[in-house]
C-alpha cells in the first residue's frame, strides 16, 4: 500500500458547525473498481483522519473519498481545492502532499484492516486466487497495481521483453499474432504475460484492448516471488498454460512428439518441454547447442534424465534452458534401461526454479557490468 498521505486544509468556511479555518484533514489509501459477476464492485481503503478532539463528518468523508475514487490512487491526485457538499454550512479545502510515512491511530488501523479484508474476499472470486487464505491474499493485495485502458491500446507487444503479469478485472483484450490476426479474446478473470515471465523469452503475442478494460498487474520480480511462494497459483498457471497449448499449439506438439526437428529461435527449450509435458510424450529431446549437445529424456511428459556435456540432472536442464540458439530433434523412443527410471521432479517446478536462477545470474552480471568488474 502507498505510504503517501494528503493533507487537506480548510481555507474558507461559512457557518460550518464543526470546523474552523486552518483545520487539517488527512486522506490516505487507494480505490479499486472491480466487475464481478456482471456487477460493479468498489473497494476503498480510504482513511480520513480529522483534527484532534473534533468529531468526524460523514459528508466530508464522502467528499474526500469521491476524490480518491476519481483518481484511484492517492499518488495520482493533483493539487486541487474541494468544496464540502454542505449541511447547514459550507467549507472549502486545499491540500498539500506529505510523503513522510504515515502512522495511524489504532482506530484507523482497524478500519484499514477491515477494508483489506473486503478486498481479499472479493479477489477470491478470481480463480487464480481462490485457494489462498486471508494472510496470503493480503500479501497479494500489497503488490497489485491497477490500470485502465481504452479500446485500441497495446498493453504488451510481441517481441518485447517480459515485464508484468496481468489479470483482467473488466473489459476484453485480443491476442494478436505478428500479422495482427486475432488468435483469441481474453475477458474478466483471464490472465496474460505469464509465459514470457516464466521462460525469460520475449513476449509471444501482442495484447490489444478490444473493450475498455480495467486490469491488475504484478511486476515481473514480484510475480516470480508469488509463484515460488504459492503452489496454488503455480498449479493454476500450469493448467492455463496447458489449456492454451492444447487450443493453439496442439498440432505443433504432435509434430514435435512425432520426431520433428527445428530451430530454437522458432521454438524455445521452455516451449518444447511444455509441449512434451502437456502431450505426455515419451522419448529423447536432443538439443544441438553452441556449447555442445544436450539430451533430455522424458517418460509420459516427465523428465527422468538430463545430460549436457559433462553435466547431469537439474544443472544440465538449467544450462540448456539458457540457450536461445541451436537446433532440436525429438525421437519418440526411450532406451530400455531408462523405462523405469525415477522422474527428476515436477516439470513446472523445475522450469520455475531454472527461470529464477537465470534471472539471478543475469542480475549479478548487470551489477558487475555497472561496476566495471
N, C-alpha and C positions, 0 to 999 in steps of 0.2 A: 504494500500500500504506500501511497505517496505520503511523505512527511511534511509536505507543504501546507501551510495554514494561511488563509486570507483574513486580514483584519479589516472589518467594516466599521467606519467611524461615523457617528451621527453628526451631520454638519448643518442640518436645518430641521426644525420641527414646529408644528402648530397644534397646540392643545393635546399633545401626546400625553396620555395618562400615566405612562410608566418610565419614560426615559428622557434624558437631558442631552443637550448639545455637548459633544465630547465623549459620550459613552461609546465603548467599543464592543463589537460582537465578532467572535471568531468562527470561521467556517472552514471545515476540512472534510475530506472524504472523496468518494467517487460516485458515479452513477452509471448504471448499465441498463440497456433496454433489450430484453430478450423476447423472442417469439417462440412460445412453446405450445404445441397442440393447437395452433391456429389463433392463439391469444397473445396480446402484448402483455408482457410481464416486466415491471420496472423494479430494479434492485437499487436501493440507495444506501450508501454507507456514510451519508451526511451526518456530521456532528456540528451542532451550533452551540457555542458557549456564550452565555450572557454576562453582563457586568456583575461583579461581586455584589451580593446582597439584594440584587434586583430580580424580580420574577421573570420567567420566560414568557414569551408572547407567541402563541400559535400562528398568528397572522404573519409575523416576521419570520418565523421558522419556515413557513410555506414560501414566502417571497425569496428567501435565500436558497432554499432547496431547489426552486424553479431555475435559478441561475445555474446551479450545478447540473441539473437535468439537461439544460440547453447546451452546455459545453462538455458534459460527460466526465471531464477530468479536471480536477482543481487547478492543475498547471496550465490549462488552456484558457482560463477565464482572463479576458483583457481588463485593463484599467477601465472602471465604469462607476457610474452612480446609479443607485436604485431607489425608487420611491416605494415606501411601505403602502400596501393595499389600503390601509386605513381602517379605523374603527370609529372612535369619537374624535380622533385627531389624525395628524399626518406626520410623516418623518421622511427625510432623505438621508441616504448613507453613501459614503465613498469608501473605497478600500485601498489598502496598501499591502504589498506582499511581504510576508515574513518567512524566510527559508530556514529558520532555525528549527530544529527537531521539536515536534510537539509533544508535550507531556499532558495527558488527560487526567482529570479527576476520576475517581473510581466510578461515579455515577455515569460518566460519559463513556468510560471503558466498557461498561456493561451494555450500553446502547450500541456501541460499535460491535461488540461481540454478538449481540442478537442479530444485527444486520448481516454479519458474516455468515451466521448460521442459516439465515434465509437464503443467501446467495448459494451456500453449499447445497442446501436442499434442492434448489432449482437446477443447479448444474448436474445433479444426479439424474435428471431427466434425459441427459445425453448419454448414449450408450457407452462412450469411451470412459465416462466417469462413474458408471452405475455401481461398480463394486468397490469403490473407495469409501473409507469411513470418514467421519466428520473431520478428524485431525488431518487426514490426507488431503481432503478437499480444501481445507484452509491453506495448506501448502501450495496447492494448485492455484487457488484464487490469487495468492500473493504474486504470482509471476505472469498471470494472464493480462494481456493488453487488448484493447478494443479499438476497432477502426471501422468506419462506414465507407462504402464505395458506391459510386454512381455507375449506371449502365455504360458499358464500353471500356471501363477502366481495366488495365492489365495489372493483375496482382503479382504474378510471377511469370517469367518468360523462359521458354525453352532455351537451354544452353547457358543460362545464368548460374552463378554459384548458389548453392543452397543457403538459405538464411533462416526462415521461420517455418514453424508448423502451424497450420491454420485449421480452425473449426468454424463451420458456418452456423451462425445463430439465426439468420433470416435471409431471405432472398434466394438467388440462384446464380451459379457460375458455370461457364462452359469450359470443357477441357479440349484444347485445340492441338493439332499436330503442327509440324513445321510449315505446312502449306495453308494453315488457317482453317483446316477442315475440322468440324466439331466431332469429337470422339464420344463424348458423353456430357451429361449435365449433372452437377452436384447441387444438393439442396440442404435444408436445415438438418443439422446433425452430422453431415458428411465432413470428412477431413481431407486435407491435401498438403503436399510438401514434405511428407514423412519419408518417402523413399530416398530422395536425394540426400536428406539429412543423415539417414542411417548408412547409406552406401558411401557418402562422400563424393558422389558423382554430381555432374551438373544437372540442373532441373530438366526433367524428361519431357515436359509438355507445358504449353502456355495456358494460364488460367485467366479467362476474360469474364468480366462481370456481365451477366445476362439480365438480371434484375437488381434493383437497388439492394445492396447486401450489407449486413452487419456481421462482422467477423472477429472472433477472438484469435489471437495468435500468441505463440510462445516462441521466444528467441531460441536459436539453434542449440546453444550450450545448455540452457535450461531444459529444453526438450529431451536431450540425451540423459540428463540427470533424472528426469521423470521416468524415462524408460528403465534406467538402471534401478530405480527405487521401487517402482510399482509394477509388479508382474502382471496385474490385471490389464493395465494399459498396454503392456507389451503383447499380451495374448490377443487383445482386441485388434491391435495393428497387424498382427500376424494374420488374423482372419481377413482383414481388409485387403492386405497385400495379396493373399491367396485368391480372394474373390476377383480382384482387378485382373490378376494374371489369367484367371480362368475365363474371364469375359473378353479380354482384349488381346491376350497373348498365348492362348492355348495352342494354336497351330504352331507357333514358334517353339513352344515347349515340346510338342510332339516331334517336331523336326529334329530338335537337339537330341531328344531321347532315342531317335532312330539312327543316330550316327552322323548328324550334321556337323560340318566344320564351318568356321567363320573367324572374323576378326574381333578382338576385344574392343576395338574402337566403336563397333556396332552394338555389341552386347557385352557388358562388363562381367567380371567374375562374380560379382554380387548377384547380378540378374540371372546368370547361369545357374548358380546354386539355388536361388529362389525358385526357378522354373523346375529344376530337377527335384527339389524338395516337395513342391506342390504336386507334381505328377507321380511322386513316389517311385522314381525310377532306380534301377539297379545297374551299375556299370562303372566305367572309369572315365573321368574327365581329365584329358591331357591338355596342359597349357604350355605352349612354346613361347617363352618369355626372353627378354633381353639378358637376364641373368642366368638362364638355364631352363630346364624343363621341370614342370610340376605335375604330379599325378594325384588326383583326389578320387578316392574310392567311396562309392555310395551303395547302400543297400536299402531299398524301399525309401529313397529320398534322404536317408540319414548318412552322415559321414562316418566311416569306420576306420579310414586311414588317410593320411595326407603326407606327401613327401615332396620336398623342393630342394634339389641338390642334396646336400648332406643333412638337411633339417627335416624333422618329422613332427607330426602331431599339430597342436594348435598354432605353434610358431610357424610352421610351414603354411598354414592357412593364412596367417597374418601377413607373411611375406608375399604370398600370391595375390591377396586382395589389394595390396599396394600398387600392383602393376596395372597400368592402363593401356599398354600397347602389347600386341602379340597375337597369337592365333590359338584357337581352341578346337578340340575334337572330342566327341563323346562316343565311347564304344559300349554298347548295351550288353556287356558281359562282365563277369567278375571271376577272378582266379578262385579255384576251388578252396584254397587254404584260407580265404577271407570270407567265405559264405556264412560262417558262424561267428565272425569277429564281433566284439562289442562296439557299440557306437561311441564316438569320441564325446558327444554331447549334443544338446539341443541346437539345431541349426540356427534358429533365431538368436539364441543366447550367444553363440559363437560369433555371429555376424555383428551383433551389437557390441560385444566386447572388443572385437577387432577394430570396428569403426572408432570406438573410444580411444584405443591405443594409437591408432593412426593420427587422430586429432591431437592427442597429447604430444606425439612426436613432431607433428607439423608446427604446433605452438612453440615447442622448445627450439626448433630450427629458426622460426621467425624472431624469437627473442635473441638468439645468438647472432642472427644477421644484423639486428638493430644495434647490438653491442659491438659489432665488428669482430666477433670471435671467429 
